[in-house]
């Protein structure tokens, strides 16, 4: 057993089982909230990446169309 585990065992020694159950429930709730936040951040990051990719593709298409117009003797927009 490492020192960290031993320290935690000593810290909780003599604590009522009900208090341990409450502490575990609070930890489980905190982990659930952290997981939900991580999922939301992942969703937002992926959405922003898709929007950036779409914008980049539109810019590249515009630049290619613009070069074709200029090459064909047309005017730039």
PyMOL Python script that loads the backbone (N, CA, C, O; Angstrom):
from pymol import cmd

cmd.read_pdbstr("""\
ATOM      1  N   UNK A   1       0.859  -1.178   0.000  1.00  0.00           N
ATOM      2  CA  UNK A   1       0.000   0.000   0.000  1.00  0.00           C
ATOM      3  C   UNK A   1       0.902   1.236   0.000  1.00  0.00           C
ATOM      4  O   UNK A   1       1.863   1.314   0.765  1.00  0.00           O
ATOM      5  N   UNK A   2       0.587   2.182  -0.850  1.00  0.00           N
ATOM      6  CA  UNK A   2       1.439   3.374  -0.906  1.00  0.00           C
ATOM      7  C   UNK A   2       1.038   4.383   0.172  1.00  0.00           C
ATOM      8  O   UNK A   2       0.003   4.238   0.823  1.00  0.00           O
ATOM      9  N   UNK A   3       1.858   5.384   0.343  1.00  0.00           N
ATOM     10  CA  UNK A   3       1.643   6.370   1.412  1.00  0.00           C
ATOM     11  C   UNK A   3       0.345   7.150   1.235  1.00  0.00           C
ATOM     12  O   UNK A   3      -0.302   7.517   2.216  1.00  0.00           O
ATOM     13  N   UNK A   4      -0.029   7.399   0.000  1.00  0.00           N
ATOM     14  CA  UNK A   4      -1.262   8.158  -0.250  1.00  0.00           C
ATOM     15  C   UNK A   4      -2.477   7.389   0.253  1.00  0.00           C
ATOM     16  O   UNK A   4      -3.343   7.949   0.924  1.00  0.00           O
ATOM     17  N   UNK A   5      -2.533   6.105  -0.076  1.00  0.00           N
ATOM     18  CA  UNK A   5      -3.660   5.279   0.368  1.00  0.00           C
ATOM     19  C   UNK A   5      -3.655   5.154   1.882  1.00  0.00           C
ATOM     20  O   UNK A   5      -4.703   5.254   2.519  1.00  0.00           O
ATOM     21  N   UNK A   6      -2.501   4.939   2.451  1.00  0.00           N
ATOM     22  CA  UNK A   6      -2.408   4.829   3.901  1.00  0.00           C
ATOM     23  C   UNK A   6      -2.857   6.120   4.574  1.00  0.00           C
ATOM     24  O   UNK A   6      -3.530   6.088   5.604  1.00  0.00           O
ATOM     25  N   UNK A   7      -2.488   7.242   3.997  1.00  0.00           N
ATOM     26  CA  UNK A   7      -2.909   8.530   4.548  1.00  0.00           C
ATOM     27  C   UNK A   7      -4.418   8.697   4.491  1.00  0.00           C
ATOM     28  O   UNK A   7      -5.032   9.191   5.436  1.00  0.00           O
ATOM     29  N   UNK A   8      -5.012   8.282   3.379  1.00  0.00           N
ATOM     30  CA  UNK A   8      -6.473   8.383   3.264  1.00  0.00           C
ATOM     31  C   UNK A   8      -7.172   7.469   4.264  1.00  0.00           C
ATOM     32  O   UNK A   8      -8.186   7.845   4.852  1.00  0.00           O
ATOM     33  N   UNK A   9      -6.629   6.273   4.455  1.00  0.00           N
ATOM     34  CA  UNK A   9      -7.223   5.350   5.428  1.00  0.00           C
ATOM     35  C   UNK A   9      -7.137   5.946   6.829  1.00  0.00           C
ATOM     36  O   UNK A   9      -8.102   5.887   7.592  1.00  0.00           O
ATOM     37  N   UNK A  10      -5.993   6.515   7.166  1.00  0.00           N
ATOM     38  CA  UNK A  10      -5.843   7.136   8.491  1.00  0.00           C
ATOM     39  C   UNK A  10      -6.786   8.324   8.649  1.00  0.00           C
ATOM     40  O   UNK A  10      -7.332   8.549   9.729  1.00  0.00           O
ATOM     41  N   UNK A  11      -6.973   9.077   7.581  1.00  0.00           N
ATOM     42  CA  UNK A  11      -7.840  10.253   7.632  1.00  0.00           C
ATOM     43  C   UNK A  11      -9.287   9.853   7.904  1.00  0.00           C
ATOM     44  O   UNK A  11      -9.996  10.549   8.632  1.00  0.00           O
ATOM     45  N   UNK A  12      -9.724   8.751   7.331  1.00  0.00           N
ATOM     46  CA  UNK A  12     -11.123   8.329   7.473  1.00  0.00           C
ATOM     47  C   UNK A  12     -11.332   7.350   8.633  1.00  0.00           C
ATOM     48  O   UNK A  12     -12.456   6.903   8.863  1.00  0.00           O
ATOM     49  N   UNK A  13     -10.293   7.019   9.348  1.00  0.00           N
ATOM     50  CA  UNK A  13     -10.414   6.077  10.463  1.00  0.00           C
ATOM     51  C   UNK A  13     -11.330   6.650  11.541  1.00  0.00           C
ATOM     52  O   UNK A  13     -11.175   7.800  11.951  1.00  0.00           O
ATOM     53  N   UNK A  14     -12.269   5.854  11.987  1.00  0.00           N
ATOM     54  CA  UNK A  14     -13.190   6.269  13.034  1.00  0.00           C
ATOM     55  C   UNK A  14     -14.389   7.054  12.529  1.00  0.00           C
ATOM     56  O   UNK A  14     -15.234   7.452  13.331  1.00  0.00           O
ATOM     57  N   UNK A  15     -14.490   7.289  11.239  1.00  0.00           N
ATOM     58  CA  UNK A  15     -15.616   8.026  10.670  1.00  0.00           C
ATOM     59  C   UNK A  15     -16.803   7.071  10.530  1.00  0.00           C
ATOM     60  O   UNK A  15     -16.639   5.895  10.202  1.00  0.00           O
ATOM     61  N   UNK A  16     -17.977   7.591  10.780  1.00  0.00           N
ATOM     62  CA  UNK A  16     -19.185   6.772  10.682  1.00  0.00           C
ATOM     63  C   UNK A  16     -19.390   6.308   9.235  1.00  0.00           C
ATOM     64  O   UNK A  16     -19.116   7.056   8.296  1.00  0.00           O
ATOM     65  N   UNK A  17     -19.870   5.081   9.058  1.00  0.00           N
ATOM     66  CA  UNK A  17     -20.104   4.569   7.700  1.00  0.00           C
ATOM     67  C   UNK A  17     -21.051   5.455   6.884  1.00  0.00           C
ATOM     68  O   UNK A  17     -20.901   5.573   5.668  1.00  0.00           O
ATOM     69  N   UNK A  18     -22.020   6.074   7.554  1.00  0.00           N
ATOM     70  CA  UNK A  18     -22.949   6.950   6.856  1.00  0.00           C
ATOM     71  C   UNK A  18     -22.203   8.137   6.216  1.00  0.00           C
ATOM     72  O   UNK A  18     -22.520   8.566   5.107  1.00  0.00           O
ATOM     73  N   UNK A  19     -21.215   8.644   6.942  1.00  0.00           N
ATOM     74  CA  UNK A  19     -20.423   9.752   6.410  1.00  0.00           C
ATOM     75  C   UNK A  19     -19.599   9.321   5.195  1.00  0.00           C
ATOM     76  O   UNK A  19     -19.420  10.088   4.249  1.00  0.00           O
ATOM     77  N   UNK A  20     -19.100   8.081   5.237  1.00  0.00           N
ATOM     78  CA  UNK A  20     -18.355   7.565   4.093  1.00  0.00           C
ATOM     79  C   UNK A  20     -19.265   7.416   2.882  1.00  0.00           C
ATOM     80  O   UNK A  20     -18.867   7.715   1.757  1.00  0.00           O
ATOM     81  N   UNK A  21     -20.497   6.950   3.119  1.00  0.00           N
ATOM     82  CA  UNK A  21     -21.455   6.797   2.029  1.00  0.00           C
ATOM     83  C   UNK A  21     -21.766   8.158   1.426  1.00  0.00           C
ATOM     84  O   UNK A  21     -21.806   8.300   0.204  1.00  0.00           O
ATOM     85  N   UNK A  22     -21.987   9.155   2.268  1.00  0.00           N
ATOM     86  CA  UNK A  22     -22.271  10.506   1.779  1.00  0.00           C
ATOM     87  C   UNK A  22     -21.088  11.035   0.976  1.00  0.00           C
ATOM     88  O   UNK A  22     -21.272  11.631  -0.086  1.00  0.00           O
ATOM     89  N   UNK A  23     -19.888  10.820   1.476  1.00  0.00           N
ATOM     90  CA  UNK A  23     -18.689  11.293   0.769  1.00  0.00           C
ATOM     91  C   UNK A  23     -18.568  10.618  -0.596  1.00  0.00           C
ATOM     92  O   UNK A  23     -18.222  11.272  -1.581  1.00  0.00           O
ATOM     93  N   UNK A  24     -18.848   9.329  -0.662  1.00  0.00           N
ATOM     94  CA  UNK A  24     -18.786   8.613  -1.940  1.00  0.00           C
ATOM     95  C   UNK A  24     -19.872   9.095  -2.892  1.00  0.00           C
ATOM     96  O   UNK A  24     -19.634   9.201  -4.095  1.00  0.00           O
ATOM     97  N   UNK A  25     -21.059   9.386  -2.373  1.00  0.00           N
ATOM     98  CA  UNK A  25     -22.130   9.913  -3.214  1.00  0.00           C
ATOM     99  C   UNK A  25     -21.769  11.290  -3.759  1.00  0.00           C
ATOM    100  O   UNK A  25     -22.029  11.591  -4.924  1.00  0.00           O
ATOM    101  N   UNK A  26     -21.174  12.118  -2.917  1.00  0.00           N
ATOM    102  CA  UNK A  26     -20.749  13.442  -3.371  1.00  0.00           C
ATOM    103  C   UNK A  26     -19.672  13.332  -4.438  1.00  0.00           C
ATOM    104  O   UNK A  26     -19.671  14.085  -5.412  1.00  0.00           O
ATOM    105  N   UNK A  27     -18.751  12.383  -4.247  1.00  0.00           N
ATOM    106  CA  UNK A  27     -17.702  12.179  -5.240  1.00  0.00           C
ATOM    107  C   UNK A  27     -18.320  11.704  -6.558  1.00  0.00           C
ATOM    108  O   UNK A  27     -17.947  12.185  -7.628  1.00  0.00           O
ATOM    109  N   UNK A  28     -19.252  10.772  -6.482  1.00  0.00           N
ATOM    110  CA  UNK A  28     -19.903  10.268  -7.692  1.00  0.00           C
ATOM    111  C   UNK A  28     -20.644  11.394  -8.414  1.00  0.00           C
ATOM    112  O   UNK A  28     -20.599  11.475  -9.642  1.00  0.00           O
ATOM    113  N   UNK A  29     -21.319  12.255  -7.670  1.00  0.00           N
ATOM    114  CA  UNK A  29     -22.041  13.386  -8.272  1.00  0.00           C
ATOM    115  C   UNK A  29     -21.067  14.357  -8.930  1.00  0.00           C
ATOM    116  O   UNK A  29     -21.316  14.851 -10.030  1.00  0.00           O
ATOM    117  N   UNK A  30     -19.960  14.623  -8.251  1.00  0.00           N
ATOM    118  CA  UNK A  30     -18.951  15.527  -8.820  1.00  0.00           C
ATOM    119  C   UNK A  30     -18.368  14.939 -10.104  1.00  0.00           C
ATOM    120  O   UNK A  30     -18.167  15.663 -11.079  1.00  0.00           O
ATOM    121  N   UNK A  31     -18.097  13.649 -10.115  1.00  0.00           N
ATOM    122  CA  UNK A  31     -17.566  13.001 -11.318  1.00  0.00           C
ATOM    123  C   UNK A  31     -18.580  13.051 -12.456  1.00  0.00           C
ATOM    124  O   UNK A  31     -18.207  13.237 -13.614  1.00  0.00           O
ATOM    125  N   UNK A  32     -19.861  12.884 -12.129  1.00  0.00           N
ATOM    126  CA  UNK A  32     -20.918  12.959 -13.144  1.00  0.00           C
ATOM    127  C   UNK A  32     -20.958  14.359 -13.749  1.00  0.00           C
ATOM    128  O   UNK A  32     -21.054  14.509 -14.967  1.00  0.00           O
ATOM    129  N   UNK A  33     -20.884  15.381 -12.903  1.00  0.00           N
ATOM    130  CA  UNK A  33     -20.907  16.764 -13.391  1.00  0.00           C
ATOM    131  C   UNK A  33     -19.685  17.066 -14.246  1.00  0.00           C
ATOM    132  O   UNK A  33     -19.798  17.739 -15.270  1.00  0.00           O
ATOM    133  N   UNK A  34     -18.518  16.577 -13.839  1.00  0.00           N
ATOM    134  CA  UNK A  34     -17.296  16.783 -14.622  1.00  0.00           C
ATOM    135  C   UNK A  34     -17.424  16.111 -15.976  1.00  0.00           C
ATOM    136  O   UNK A  34     -17.034  16.678 -16.997  1.00  0.00           O
ATOM    137  N   UNK A  35     -17.969  14.902 -15.988  1.00  0.00           N
ATOM    138  CA  UNK A  35     -18.158  14.176 -17.242  1.00  0.00           C
ATOM    139  C   UNK A  35     -19.107  14.931 -18.166  1.00  0.00           C
ATOM    140  O   UNK A  35     -18.848  15.033 -19.365  1.00  0.00           O
ATOM    141  N   UNK A  36     -20.197  15.458 -17.628  1.00  0.00           N
ATOM    142  CA  UNK A  36     -21.146  16.223 -18.438  1.00  0.00           C
ATOM    143  C   UNK A  36     -20.499  17.483 -19.016  1.00  0.00           C
ATOM    144  O   UNK A  36     -20.736  17.831 -20.173  1.00  0.00           O
ATOM    145  N   UNK A  37     -19.692  18.157 -18.219  1.00  0.00           N
ATOM    146  CA  UNK A  37     -18.996  19.353 -18.693  1.00  0.00           C
ATOM    147  C   UNK A  37     -18.012  18.969 -19.799  1.00  0.00           C
ATOM    148  O   UNK A  37     -17.911  19.665 -20.809  1.00  0.00           O
ATOM    149  N   UNK A  38     -17.293  17.871 -19.611  1.00  0.00           N
ATOM    150  CA  UNK A  38     -16.351  17.420 -20.642  1.00  0.00           C
ATOM    151  C   UNK A  38     -17.078  17.103 -21.945  1.00  0.00           C
ATOM    152  O   UNK A  38     -16.592  17.445 -23.023  1.00  0.00           O
ATOM    153  N   UNK A  39     -18.242  16.449 -21.856  1.00  0.00           N
ATOM    154  CA  UNK A  39     -19.016  16.139 -23.058  1.00  0.00           C
ATOM    155  C   UNK A  39     -19.450  17.428 -23.759  1.00  0.00           C
ATOM    156  O   UNK A  39     -19.377  17.528 -24.984  1.00  0.00           O
ATOM    157  N   UNK A  40     -19.899  18.409 -22.979  1.00  0.00           N
ATOM    158  CA  UNK A  40     -20.334  19.684 -23.560  1.00  0.00           C
ATOM    159  C   UNK A  40     -19.169  20.396 -24.242  1.00  0.00           C
ATOM    160  O   UNK A  40     -19.316  20.916 -25.347  1.00  0.00           O
ATOM    161  N   UNK A  41     -18.021  20.418 -23.586  1.00  0.00           N
ATOM    162  CA  UNK A  41     -16.846  21.055 -24.182  1.00  0.00           C
ATOM    163  C   UNK A  41     -16.409  20.330 -25.454  1.00  0.00           C
ATOM    164  O   UNK A  41     -16.009  20.966 -26.430  1.00  0.00           O
ATOM    165  N   UNK A  42     -16.486  19.015 -25.441  1.00  0.00           N
ATOM    166  CA  UNK A  42     -16.142  18.229 -26.624  1.00  0.00           C
ATOM    167  C   UNK A  42     -17.090  18.556 -27.765  1.00  0.00           C
ATOM    168  O   UNK A  42     -16.659  18.736 -28.904  1.00  0.00           O
ATOM    169  N   UNK A  43     -18.379  18.632 -27.463  1.00  0.00           N
ATOM    170  CA  UNK A  43     -19.370  18.961 -28.477  1.00  0.00           C
ATOM    171  C   UNK A  43     -19.099  20.338 -29.072  1.00  0.00           C
ATOM    172  O   UNK A  43     -19.111  20.506 -30.292  1.00  0.00           O
ATOM    173  N   UNK A  44     -18.856  21.323 -28.208  1.00  0.00           N
ATOM    174  CA  UNK A  44     -18.606  22.688 -28.674  1.00  0.00           C
ATOM    175  C   UNK A  44     -17.324  22.761 -29.507  1.00  0.00           C
ATOM    176  O   UNK A  44     -17.281  23.459 -30.520  1.00  0.00           O
ATOM    177  N   UNK A  45     -16.286  22.046 -29.084  1.00  0.00           N
ATOM    178  CA  UNK A  45     -15.029  22.033 -29.840  1.00  0.00           C
ATOM    179  C   UNK A  45     -15.241  21.426 -31.228  1.00  0.00           C
ATOM    180  O   UNK A  45     -14.774  21.965 -32.231  1.00  0.00           O
ATOM    181  N   UNK A  46     -15.955  20.292 -31.269  1.00  0.00           N
ATOM    182  CA  UNK A  46     -16.201  19.635 -32.552  1.00  0.00           C
ATOM    183  C   UNK A  46     -17.056  20.507 -33.472  1.00  0.00           C
ATOM    184  O   UNK A  46     -16.810  20.567 -34.676  1.00  0.00           O
ATOM    185  N   UNK A  47     -18.050  21.176 -32.911  1.00  0.00           N
ATOM    186  CA  UNK A  47     -18.890  22.066 -33.703  1.00  0.00           C
ATOM    187  C   UNK A  47     -18.061  23.215 -34.274  1.00  0.00           C
ATOM    188  O   UNK A  47     -18.183  23.548 -35.453  1.00  0.00           O
ATOM    189  N   UNK A  48     -17.226  23.815 -33.441  1.00  0.00           N
ATOM    190  CA  UNK A  48     -16.372  24.914 -33.903  1.00  0.00           C
ATOM    191  C   UNK A  48     -15.418  24.430 -34.991  1.00  0.00           C
ATOM    192  O   UNK A  48     -15.161  25.158 -35.951  1.00  0.00           O
ATOM    193  N   UNK A  49     -14.894  23.223 -34.859  1.00  0.00           N
ATOM    194  CA  UNK A  49     -13.988  22.680 -35.872  1.00  0.00           C
ATOM    195  C   UNK A  49     -14.725  22.462 -37.191  1.00  0.00           C
ATOM    196  O   UNK A  49     -14.198  22.773 -38.259  1.00  0.00           O
ATOM    197  N   UNK A  50     -15.947  21.926 -37.116  1.00  0.00           N
ATOM    198  CA  UNK A  50     -16.728  21.732 -38.346  1.00  0.00           C
ATOM    199  C   UNK A  50     -17.039  23.064 -39.017  1.00  0.00           C
ATOM    200  O   UNK A  50     -16.950  23.180 -40.239  1.00  0.00           O
ATOM    201  N   UNK A  51     -17.403  24.074 -38.220  1.00  0.00           N
ATOM    202  CA  UNK A  51     -17.685  25.399 -38.782  1.00  0.00           C
ATOM    203  C   UNK A  51     -16.432  25.999 -39.417  1.00  0.00           C
ATOM    204  O   UNK A  51     -16.506  26.604 -40.486  1.00  0.00           O
ATOM    205  N   UNK A  52     -15.291  25.833 -38.764  1.00  0.00           N
ATOM    206  CA  UNK A  52     -14.038  26.355 -39.313  1.00  0.00           C
ATOM    207  C   UNK A  52     -13.677  25.636 -40.611  1.00  0.00           C
ATOM    208  O   UNK A  52     -13.234  26.269 -41.570  1.00  0.00           O
ATOM    209  N   UNK A  53     -13.862  24.328 -40.646  1.00  0.00           N
ATOM    210  CA  UNK A  53     -13.578  23.569 -41.865  1.00  0.00           C
ATOM    211  C   UNK A  53     -14.488  24.010 -43.004  1.00  0.00           C
ATOM    212  O   UNK A  53     -14.046  24.148 -44.145  1.00  0.00           O
ATOM    213  N   UNK A  54     -15.761  24.230 -42.689  1.00  0.00           N
ATOM    214  CA  UNK A  54     -16.718  24.681 -43.701  1.00  0.00           C
ATOM    215  C   UNK A  54     -16.323  26.060 -44.231  1.00  0.00           C
ATOM    216  O   UNK A  54     -16.338  26.289 -45.440  1.00  0.00           O
ATOM    217  N   UNK A  55     -15.974  26.972 -43.334  1.00  0.00           N
ATOM    218  CA  UNK A  55     -15.562  28.318 -43.740  1.00  0.00           C
ATOM    219  C   UNK A  55     -14.298  28.259 -44.593  1.00  0.00           C
ATOM    220  O   UNK A  55     -14.193  28.949 -45.607  1.00  0.00           O
ATOM    221  N   UNK A  56     -13.338  27.431 -44.176  1.00  0.00           N
ATOM    222  CA  UNK A  56     -12.096  27.300 -44.926  1.00  0.00           C
ATOM    223  C   UNK A  56     -12.379  26.771 -46.334  1.00  0.00           C
ATOM    224  O   UNK A  56     -11.814  27.263 -47.311  1.00  0.00           O
ATOM    225  N   UNK A  57     -13.252  25.774 -46.432  1.00  0.00           N
ATOM    226  CA  UNK A  57     -13.591  25.217 -47.743  1.00  0.00           C
ATOM    227  C   UNK A  57     -14.250  26.284 -48.626  1.00  0.00           C
ATOM    228  O   UNK A  57     -13.964  26.358 -49.821  1.00  0.00           O
ATOM    229  N   UNK A  58     -15.128  27.108 -48.048  1.00  0.00           N
ATOM    230  CA  UNK A  58     -15.773  28.177 -48.808  1.00  0.00           C
ATOM    231  C   UNK A  58     -14.747  29.199 -49.279  1.00  0.00           C
ATOM    232  O   UNK A  58     -14.836  29.687 -50.405  1.00  0.00           O
ATOM    233  N   UNK A  59     -13.775  29.527 -48.435  1.00  0.00           N
ATOM    234  CA  UNK A  59     -12.743  30.497 -48.818  1.00  0.00           C
ATOM    235  C   UNK A  59     -11.892  29.952 -49.957  1.00  0.00           C
ATOM    236  O   UNK A  59     -11.586  30.669 -50.910  1.00  0.00           O
ATOM    237  N   UNK A  60     -11.510  28.681 -49.856  1.00  0.00           N
ATOM    238  CA  UNK A  60     -10.695  28.077 -50.911  1.00  0.00           C
ATOM    239  C   UNK A  60     -11.485  28.051 -52.212  1.00  0.00           C
ATOM    240  O   UNK A  60     -10.942  28.369 -53.270  1.00  0.00           O
ATOM    241  N   UNK A  61     -12.770  27.673 -52.147  1.00  0.00           N
ATOM    242  CA  UNK A  61     -13.610  27.646 -53.349  1.00  0.00           C
ATOM    243  C   UNK A  61     -13.712  29.048 -53.948  1.00  0.00           C
ATOM    244  O   UNK A  61     -13.607  29.211 -55.164  1.00  0.00           O
ATOM    245  N   UNK A  62     -13.918  30.065 -53.098  1.00  0.00           N
ATOM    246  CA  UNK A  62     -14.009  31.445 -53.597  1.00  0.00           C
ATOM    247  C   UNK A  62     -12.708  31.848 -54.295  1.00  0.00           C
ATOM    248  O   UNK A  62     -12.733  32.444 -55.372  1.00  0.00           O
ATOM    249  N   UNK A  63     -11.584  31.523 -53.681  1.00  0.00           N
ATOM    250  CA  UNK A  63     -10.293  31.880 -54.274  1.00  0.00           C
ATOM    251  C   UNK A  63     -10.093  31.181 -55.616  1.00  0.00           C
ATOM    252  O   UNK A  63      -9.589  31.789 -56.560  1.00  0.00           O
ATOM    253  N   UNK A  64     -10.477  29.926 -55.708  1.00  0.00           N
ATOM    254  CA  UNK A  64     -10.336  29.203 -56.964  1.00  0.00           C
ATOM    255  C   UNK A  64     -11.259  29.796 -58.032  1.00  0.00           C
ATOM    256  O   UNK A  64     -10.847  29.972 -59.179  1.00  0.00           O
ATOM    257  N   UNK A  65     -12.499  30.102 -57.661  1.00  0.00           N
ATOM    258  CA  UNK A  65     -13.432  30.720 -58.610  1.00  0.00           C
ATOM    259  C   UNK A  65     -12.913  32.077 -59.074  1.00  0.00           C
ATOM    260  O   UNK A  65     -13.026  32.427 -60.249  1.00  0.00           O
ATOM    261  N   UNK A  66     -12.348  32.829 -58.150  1.00  0.00           N
ATOM    262  CA  UNK A  66     -11.814  34.155 -58.465  1.00  0.00           C
ATOM    263  C   UNK A  66     -10.652  34.035 -59.461  1.00  0.00           C
ATOM    264  O   UNK A  66     -10.573  34.811 -60.413  1.00  0.00           O
ATOM    265  N   UNK A  67      -9.765  33.079 -59.248  1.00  0.00           N
ATOM    266  CA  UNK A  67      -8.638  32.883 -60.163  1.00  0.00           C
ATOM    267  C   UNK A  67      -9.135  32.467 -61.547  1.00  0.00           C
ATOM    268  O   UNK A  67      -8.591  32.903 -62.561  1.00  0.00           O
ATOM    269  N   UNK A  68     -10.161  31.632 -61.587  1.00  0.00           N
ATOM    270  CA  UNK A  68     -10.716  31.214 -62.879  1.00  0.00           C
ATOM    271  C   UNK A  68     -11.302  32.412 -63.620  1.00  0.00           C
ATOM    272  O   UNK A  68     -11.100  32.560 -64.825  1.00  0.00           O
ATOM    273  N   UNK A  69     -12.032  33.270 -62.894  1.00  0.00           N
ATOM    274  CA  UNK A  69     -12.618  34.462 -63.524  1.00  0.00           C
ATOM    275  C   UNK A  69     -11.529  35.374 -64.076  1.00  0.00           C
ATOM    276  O   UNK A  69     -11.626  35.850 -65.207  1.00  0.00           O
ATOM    277  N   UNK A  70     -10.500  35.615 -63.282  1.00  0.00           N
ATOM    278  CA  UNK A  70      -9.413  36.488 -63.720  1.00  0.00           C
ATOM    279  C   UNK A  70      -8.670  35.882 -64.906  1.00  0.00           C
ATOM    280  O   UNK A  70      -8.301  36.588 -65.845  1.00  0.00           O
ATOM    281  N   UNK A  71      -8.456  34.589 -64.855  1.00  0.00           N
ATOM    282  CA  UNK A  71      -7.751  33.898 -65.944  1.00  0.00           C
ATOM    283  C   UNK A  71      -8.575  33.932 -67.233  1.00  0.00           C
ATOM    284  O   UNK A  71      -8.027  33.997 -68.334  1.00  0.00           O
ATOM    285  N   UNK A  72      -9.891  33.886 -67.076  1.00  0.00           N
ATOM    286  CA  UNK A  72     -10.764  33.901 -68.257  1.00  0.00           C
ATOM    287  C   UNK A  72     -10.983  35.335 -68.750  1.00  0.00           C
ATOM    288  O   UNK A  72     -11.678  35.538 -69.746  1.00  0.00           O
ATOM    289  N   UNK A  73     -10.415  36.313 -68.088  1.00  0.00           N
ATOM    290  CA  UNK A  73     -10.545  37.690 -68.515  1.00  0.00           C
ATOM    291  C   UNK A  73     -11.712  38.409 -67.880  1.00  0.00           C
ATOM    292  O   UNK A  73     -12.066  39.509 -68.304  1.00  0.00           O
ATOM    293  N   UNK A  74     -12.307  37.817 -66.883  1.00  0.00           N
ATOM    294  CA  UNK A  74     -13.425  38.452 -66.194  1.00  0.00           C
ATOM    295  C   UNK A  74     -12.944  39.420 -65.143  1.00  0.00           C
ATOM    296  O   UNK A  74     -11.744  39.570 -64.916  1.00  0.00           O
ATOM    297  N   UNK A  75     -13.878  40.065 -64.515  1.00  0.00           N
ATOM    298  CA  UNK A  75     -13.541  41.017 -63.458  1.00  0.00           C
ATOM    299  C   UNK A  75     -13.642  40.355 -62.097  1.00  0.00           C
ATOM    300  O   UNK A  75     -14.406  39.411 -61.892  1.00  0.00           O
ATOM    301  N   UNK A  76     -12.866  40.867 -61.193  1.00  0.00           N
ATOM    302  CA  UNK A  76     -12.886  40.380 -59.818  1.00  0.00           C
ATOM    303  C   UNK A  76     -14.098  40.950 -59.108  1.00  0.00           C
ATOM    304  O   UNK A  76     -14.527  42.066 -59.400  1.00  0.00           O
ATOM    305  N   UNK A  77     -14.649  40.191 -58.178  1.00  0.00           N
ATOM    306  CA  UNK A  77     -15.811  40.683 -57.401  1.00  0.00           C
ATOM    307  C   UNK A  77     -15.389  41.696 -56.374  1.00  0.00           C
ATOM    308  O   UNK A  77     -16.227  42.212 -55.636  1.00  0.00           O
TER     309      UNK A  77
END
""", "prot")
cmd.dss("prot")
cmd.show_as("cartoon", "prot")
cmd.util.cbc("prot")
cmd.orient("prot")
